[in-house]
Amino acid sequence: MTPSHKPNTDDNQDAAYWLAFCEGNKDSIAYFYKKYYNLLYNYGLKLVDDPLLVQDFIQDIFYKLYKSRQPDKIDNLKVYPLAEL
């Protein structure tokens, strides 16, 4: 991983949490989960009419990101989870 990798973010706080995540602080992923959950949930419901399935998808996305060995390959923190849905 390259901790200096700085993906497109909405603000400096996002960048700080992402940098911490890339440096191995797995707890920082909770920040992004909380920030993007509602956006992902509402978008997911437009794709499938099953709230439980959407919740599972969202958890899977963040689990994969959490387990990722190369989080620095993600270029846009907002687009990545939307594209994964």
C-alpha positions as CSV (number, residue, x, y, z in Angstrom):
1,M,0.0,0.0,0.0
2,T,1.1,3.5,-0.6
3,P,-0.1,5.7,2.3
4,S,0.5,8.8,0.2
5,H,-2.3,7.8,-2.2
6,K,-5.0,10.3,-1.8
7,P,-8.3,9.5,-3.6
8,N,-10.9,12.1,-4.6
9,T,-12.7,13.1,-1.4
10,D,-15.4,15.5,-0.4
11,D,-13.3,17.1,2.3
12,N,-10.1,17.0,4.4
13,Q,-11.8,14.8,7.0
14,D,-12.4,12.1,4.4
15,A,-8.8,12.3,3.3
16,A,-7.5,12.0,6.9
17,Y,-9.7,8.9,7.6
18,W,-8.7,7.4,4.2
19,L,-5.0,7.9,4.9
20,A,-5.4,6.3,8.3
21,F,-7.2,3.3,6.7
22,C,-4.4,2.9,4.1
23,E,-1.9,3.0,6.9
24,G,-3.6,0.1,8.6
25,N,-6.1,1.7,10.9
26,K,-9.1,-0.6,10.0
27,D,-11.3,1.2,12.5
28,S,-11.4,4.3,10.3
29,I,-13.7,2.4,7.8
30,A,-16.5,2.9,10.3
31,Y,-16.4,6.6,9.4
32,F,-17.2,5.9,5.7
33,Y,-19.8,3.3,6.6
34,K,-21.7,5.8,8.7
35,K,-21.2,8.6,6.1
36,Y,-22.4,6.7,3.1
37,Y,-24.8,4.2,4.5
38,N,-28.0,6.2,3.8
39,L,-26.9,7.1,0.3
40,L,-26.1,3.5,-0.5
41,Y,-29.3,2.2,1.1
42,N,-31.5,4.6,-0.8
43,Y,-29.7,3.9,-4.1
44,G,-29.9,0.2,-3.5
45,L,-33.6,0.3,-3.0
46,K,-33.9,1.8,-6.4
47,L,-32.2,-1.2,-7.8
48,V,-33.9,-4.0,-5.8
49,D,-37.1,-3.8,-3.8
50,D,-35.7,-5.8,-0.9
51,P,-34.4,-3.8,2.1
52,L,-32.7,-6.8,3.7
53,L,-30.9,-7.6,0.5
54,V,-29.7,-4.0,0.2
55,Q,-28.5,-4.1,3.8
56,D,-26.6,-7.3,3.1
57,F,-25.0,-5.8,-0.1
58,I,-23.8,-2.7,1.9
59,Q,-22.3,-4.9,4.6
60,D,-20.6,-7.0,1.9
61,I,-19.1,-3.9,0.2
62,F,-17.6,-2.6,3.4
63,Y,-16.5,-6.0,4.5
64,K,-14.6,-6.4,1.2
65,L,-13.1,-3.0,1.7
66,Y,-12.1,-3.8,5.2
67,K,-10.4,-7.0,4.1
68,S,-8.8,-5.4,1.1
69,R,-5.1,-5.6,1.0
70,Q,-4.9,-2.7,-1.5
71,P,-7.3,0.1,-0.5
72,D,-5.0,2.6,-2.2
73,K,-6.3,1.4,-5.6
74,I,-9.7,3.1,-5.0
75,D,-9.8,6.5,-6.7
76,N,-13.1,7.9,-5.5
77,L,-14.5,7.2,-2.1
78,K,-18.1,8.1,-2.9
79,V,-18.2,6.3,-6.3
80,Y,-16.6,3.1,-5.2
81,P,-19.4,1.8,-3.0
82,L,-22.1,3.0,-5.4
83,A,-20.4,1.1,-8.3
84,E,-20.1,-2.0,-6.1
85,L,-23.9,-2.1,-5.5
